[in-house]
Amino acid sequence: MQYELLTLDADRALLLRVIETPSLERAQVLNTAMLADLSRLGFARLLVDCRELERSDFQASDVRGLLHHLDRSIARHAAAGQTPDRLRIALLSDADTFGHGIARMTVGHAYGLPHLQVHHATDRDAALNWLRQA
């Protein structure tokens, strides 16, 4: 899994390209590093590109656990004044692919988490437009 910075007009977002999922432990470390980068840069938007994802060892409970971990981390950082209190995440996939299924599952597991807004799109422009809304 890798990520890189992306500028969206006057807004900034972090782009995360997911090609292969790491181990659960490595994913938690990456979440922490990513949140630190978001906080340091003042970003509150994340575009997760799942178009190249072809397999994952994650179970649904793993995805839910990672989302809960991220939600709690955002709450802690926000309480300390280090980051906005909400992260908008747009998941991008091609229709009818493995990445599409993972993205849809992730949206479902993010439901009700107060510090995450998660959306799924199959069009990059639509995903970026959703991120810009707030």
N, C-alpha and C positions, 0 to 999 in steps of 0.2 A: 504494500500500500504506500502511496506517495502523495504528497500534496505540494502545491505551489501557490504563490500569490497571484491574484487576478484583480485588476482594477475595473470597476463598473462605473463609468462616467465619473461623477463626483463622489460616488459611494465606493467603498472598498469591501471586498469579500475574499474569503479564502476558498480556493478551488482544491478539492480533494478528488483525485482520480483513483478509483478502486479497480485494480486489475485482479488481485487475488487477496482474499482476506488473510490477515495474520492470525497467529494464535490469539486466544482470548486474553492472555496476559499481555502480549505485545500490543493488542488493540487498546487496552486500558492505558498503557504507557503512551501510545500515540494520541489518545484522547486528551490526556493531561498536557502533552507537549503542544497539541493543536490549540487547546484552550489558552495556554500561556501565550502562544503567538497571537491569538485573537485579542487577548487582553492587552498585550504589549502594543499592538497596532491600533487598538480601539475599534476593531471590526465586530460586527454583530450579525454577519451573514456568511453562510457557508453553502457552496454549491458542491454537491457530491455526485460525481460522474460515474455511474455504474454501467456505462455502455460496453465496457470491455470485460466485465465480470462474467466468468463462465462457471465458477464453482465456489463453494464456501463450505467450511466445516462447522459453521455456526449453527446452533439450534435456535429456535424461536426464543427460548429463555435466555440465551446468550445475548441476543440482540436487545431484548427488553432490559437485561442487566446493564449493558453498555449505555443504553439511553438513560436509565435511572442514574447511573454513575455520572454521566455528563450533566444531567439536570441538577443533581446535588452539587456538583463542582461549580456550575454557573451560579447557583444560589450563594455558595460560600464566597466566590469572587465578587459577586455583586454586593454582598453585605459588607465586604471590605473596601468597596469603592473601586475595584480593579477592573470591572467589566460591566457592560449593560446587563440588565436583569433578564434579558430574553435573547435567545439565539434563533434566528430564522434559518432553516435548513431546507434547501431545494434539492430533491433527489432526481437525477436525470437518467433515463434509460431509454433504450429502444423498445418498441412494443413487442410483446410476445417473446421475450428473451428471459434468460435466467435472472439477469440484473433487474428486469421489470418486476419479477416476482419478489425479489429481495426488497426492492424499493417499496412496493405496496405493503409488504409485511412490516417494514420499518415504520411506515406512516401509521399503521394500525397500532403498533406497540408504543408509539409516541403519544397516542391520544391521552389527554388528561395530565400530561406533564407540564407544570406551570411555566417552566423556563425555556421550553422548546416549542417552536412552531415549525412543523414539518409538512412539506408539500411534495407531491410527485408530479413530474411532467415528462413527456416524451419528446418535447421540443426545447432546444436550448434557449431560444429567445423567450419562450413562455416561462421557463424556469427563471431566467434572469429578470424578466418583468415582475414575476411574483416576488422575488427577493427585494426588488426596489420598492415595492409597496410596503408601507408601514405607518 
